[in-house]
Amino acid sequence: MTTTFAVTWDYRCPFARNAHEHILTALEAGADWDVRFLPYSLGQGHVEEGQPSVWEKPEQDKGILALQAGVVVRDEFPARFRDVHRALFAARHDEGLHLEDRTVLERVLEAQSVPAAEVFAHIDSGDALAKVRAEHEQYVGSHKVWGVPTFIAGDQAVFVRLMTRAPGGADPTASVRAVERVVDLLTGWPELNEFKHTSVPR
């Protein structure tokens, strides 16, 4: 039976990178999951009361441009989304590139056979920002989402930190197991509220 869940992302977060790599690796291997990828703006989540929102001043936030690009590709070029999604995380965390730089985004998009000009047209029109805002606010309202990556299934939501990665070409077995454990706990044991190691092995 198909497993259905959603998961939030912002390209700046290394733990979002880890979780999404596992999800992408498993999906590429044929995992029977219906996954909804949801934008969450970390910048907006950290706006102090009384200060302008990211929606009002997007140029002040370093993550919102890439988040918009990801949403445009998700909706307008769905066949290319997984590759672009992985590539944008890699550009930020493996290459240390600045995703607020339009030339960086253009390079990533074109390398994944997505027409950058069309993506930027959606961004420049304001449509992409409106979509990011609508989805961000929807799940903040419905599930009290406050960070990434948050896994959502039904009326349950949980913030998760997976410590391992699954870069392109990784064995999908561990990825399938990791994500299914998360979803099983989310849907099957909602009484577990917090489970956090006191130290992280190095």
C-alpha positions as a printed Julia matrix, in Angstrom:
202×3 Matrix{Float64}:
  0.0    0.0     0.0
  1.28   3.45   -0.9
  2.61   5.49    2.02
  1.55   9.13    1.86
  3.3   11.94    3.68
  4.62  15.46    3.21
  7.92  17.01    4.21
  9.09  20.62    4.47
 12.3   22.09    3.18
 14.49  25.16    3.04
 17.74  24.67    1.13
 19.8   26.34    3.86
 19.28  23.61    6.45
 21.76  20.68    6.48
 19.24  18.45    8.22
 16.7   19.18    5.5
 19.43  18.17    3.04
 19.95  14.88    4.88
 16.26  13.98    5.04
 15.52  14.97    1.47
 18.53  13.03    0.16
 17.15   9.93    1.86
 13.69  10.54    0.42
 15.01  11.17   -3.08
 17.32   8.15   -2.98
 14.46   5.89   -1.89
 12.05   7.28   -4.48
 14.64   6.8    -7.21
 14.88   3.16   -6.14
 11.11   2.73   -6.47
  9.82   3.3    -2.92
  6.02   3.21   -2.96
  5.56   6.62   -1.4
  3.38   9.58   -2.35
  5.46  12.51   -1.1
  4.38  16.14   -1.09
  7.35  18.51   -0.9
  6.42  21.65    1.02
  8.33  24.94    1.17
  8.98  26.46    4.57
 10.85  29.75    4.84
 13.35  29.66    7.69
 13.76  33.39    7.22
 10.07  34.02    7.81
 10.11  31.64   10.75
 12.72  33.84   12.44
 11.21  37.26   11.74
 10.88  39.15   15.0
  7.54  40.63   15.96
  7.06  44.06   14.44
  9.64  43.52   11.7
  8.8   43.28    7.97
  7.93  39.79    6.79
  9.89  37.93    4.16
  6.78  38.24    1.99
  7.05  42.02    2.19
 10.85  42.2     1.9
 12.02  39.05    0.09
 15.26  40.73   -0.97
 16.38  40.73    2.68
 16.25  36.93    3.0
 19.04  34.75    1.59
 16.95  31.61    1.18
 13.71  32.74   -0.38
 14.93  32.96   -4.0
 16.02  29.31   -4.12
 12.87  28.24   -2.3
 10.78  29.94   -4.96
 12.82  28.3    -7.72
 12.27  24.89   -6.14
  8.52  25.42   -5.97
  8.36  26.58   -9.59
 10.25  23.49  -10.75
  8.07  21.27   -8.55
  4.89  22.64  -10.15
  5.93  23.53  -13.69
  8.66  20.97  -14.41
  7.73  18.03  -12.13
  9.75  15.5   -14.11
 12.9   17.48  -13.31
 12.1   18.36   -9.7
 13.96  15.53   -7.95
 17.19  16.23   -9.81
 16.95  19.99   -9.31
 16.05  19.52   -5.64
 19.11  17.37   -5.02
 21.32  19.71   -7.04
 20.23  22.82   -5.13
 20.99  21.15   -1.79
 24.37  20.08   -3.18
 25.14  23.57   -4.46
 24.53  25.01   -1.0
 26.08  22.35    1.22
 28.66  20.53   -0.91
 29.87  23.43   -3.02
 29.25  26.21   -0.51
 27.53  28.39   -3.11
 25.21  31.29   -2.4
 21.68  30.42   -3.49
 20.61  34.06   -3.28
 22.79  34.59   -6.38
 20.64  34.3    -9.49
 23.63  33.21  -11.59
 24.16  30.23   -9.27
 20.51  29.24   -9.57
 20.65  29.68  -13.33
 23.65  27.37  -13.56
 21.98  24.7   -11.45
 18.71  24.89  -13.35
 20.29  24.76  -16.79
 22.54  21.86  -15.73
 19.37  19.93  -14.91
 17.72  20.8   -18.25
 15.29  23.33  -16.78
 14.94  26.68  -18.6
 16.09  29.21  -16.04
 14.38  32.1   -17.83
 10.98  30.46  -17.4
 11.61  29.8   -13.72
 12.7   33.4   -13.12
  9.64  34.66  -14.99
  7.42  32.99  -12.38
  9.58  34.44   -9.61
  9.69  37.96  -11.02
  5.92  38.02  -11.53
  5.37  37.38   -7.81
  3.51  34.13   -8.46
  6.2   31.93   -6.91
  6.45  34.01   -3.74
  2.67  33.89   -3.36
  2.74  30.09   -3.65
  5.55  29.75   -1.1
  3.73  32.05    1.29
  0.42  30.22    0.9
  1.92  26.79    1.6
  4.16  28.05    4.4
  1.24  29.72    6.16
 -1.13  26.82    5.51
  0.98  24.31    7.41
  2.05  26.74   10.12
 -1.66  27.2    10.7
 -2.83  23.6    10.37
  0.12  21.71   11.91
  2.08  24.35   13.86
  5.12  23.76   11.62
  8.15  25.74   12.83
 11.13  24.25   11.03
 12.66  21.9     8.51
 12.51  19.08    7.89
  9.01  18.5     9.29
  7.28  15.28    8.27
  3.48  15.5     8.01
  0.91  12.71    7.74
 -2.76  13.26    8.4
 -3.11  15.51   11.44
  0.33  14.6    12.79
  3.59  16.5    12.22
  7.09  15.96   13.58
 10.41  17.77   13.23
 13.21  15.29   12.51
 17.0   15.38   12.41
 18.55  12.5    10.51
 22.31  12.46   11.0
 23.32  10.51    7.9
 23.28  11.43    4.23
 22.3    9.63    1.03
 24.08  11.35   -1.87
 23.41  10.32   -5.44
 24.27   6.68   -6.02
 23.94   5.68   -2.36
 22.5    2.29   -1.41
 18.76   2.97   -1.03
 18.22   0.3     1.62
 19.24   2.56    4.49
 17.22   5.45    3.08
 14.03   3.42    2.8
 14.49   2.1     6.33
 15.22   5.54    7.82
 12.25   7.31    6.25
  9.81   4.48    6.92
 10.87   4.45   10.56
 10.13   8.16   10.78
  6.72   7.8     9.16
  5.86   4.72   11.23
  6.58   6.63   14.43
  4.69   9.67   13.15
  1.55   7.76   12.29
  1.74   4.78   14.64
  3.1    6.22   17.88
  2.05   9.86   18.22
  2.42   9.53   22.0
  6.2    9.79   21.53
  6.78  13.53   21.7
 10.55  13.82   22.0
 13.48  11.41   21.65
 16.85  13.12   21.52
 20.34  11.83   22.14
 22.25  13.73   24.82
 25.4   13.68   22.68
 26.27  13.09   19.06
 28.95  10.46   18.3
 31.74  11.84   16.12
